[in-house]
Amino acid sequence: MNACCNKQVLVQELGTIDYRAAWDYQEQLFAEIVAKKLSNRGVPDDQQQPTPNYLLFCEHPHVYTLGKSGKESHLLANNDFLRTIGATYYKINRGGDITYHGPGQLVGYPILDLDNFFTDIHRYMRLLEETIIRTLAEYGLDAGRIPGLTGVWLDYQQQQQNPRKICAMGVKASRWVTMHGFALNVNTDLSYFGHIVPCGISDKAVTSLAQETGREIALPEVAGRIRRHMADLFGMSLPAFGNVGAV
């Protein structure tokens, strides 16, 4: 079997999981995929082992994460204050600036070997955005992109006056293997964004699916719609959800 033909993606539901534990699990899957790619070098195509792909869904307890290109000054609270609000803080190895994760937010981590799909990071990011845009359209929301800014926005067109970010994105890729991903505000407590400059952008607001629709929405429902659109856009084969215990 040629190593560059595995379009199957194993979907895993991690539930509510500490950020560090989820990060370590991503690193484990990432390293396994890279190791398999390296072991395939110099092996005839018909003897290569296919590399696996994963899509992880989870929620995190309150946490702020700062990407490699971010500024620490965009965290507006000190460690003592973070403890009072039950939040932790990590500097991490994805791109982008600072963001917040917490209960009611649906986080997706695609751990993909892009050699199985296409080797183009720009296209990868745009398709992640398009996945969220199509998902939000099912809830009656017109979402889109703002030139020069990663992620998914409402009131995104130039003539609109109140742009609001509803989904943040930040990824790492090495040897065409991806990790980290997207964070969609579904039923998120948006007050936690008040302690940072979200994604380093000070002149635009954040919002959530619940705030825009006026009702709370179950995260598994949203995850199911994301799965469907992602499978369509990437040409993936997605088996049924798999629940994962402690990782």
Secondary structure, 3 states (H helix, E strand, C coil): CCHHHCCECEEEEEEECCHHHHHHHHHHHHHHHHHHHHHCCCCCHHHCCCCCCEEEEEECCCEEEECCCCCHHHECCCHHHHHHCCCEEEECCCCCCEEEECCCEEEEEEECEHHHCCCCHHHHHHHHHHHHHHHHHCCCCCEEEECCEEEEEECCCCCCCCCEEEEEEEEEEECCEEEEEEEEECCCCHHHHHHECHHHCCCCEECCHHHHHCCCCCHHHHHHHHHHHHHHHHCCECCCCEECCCC
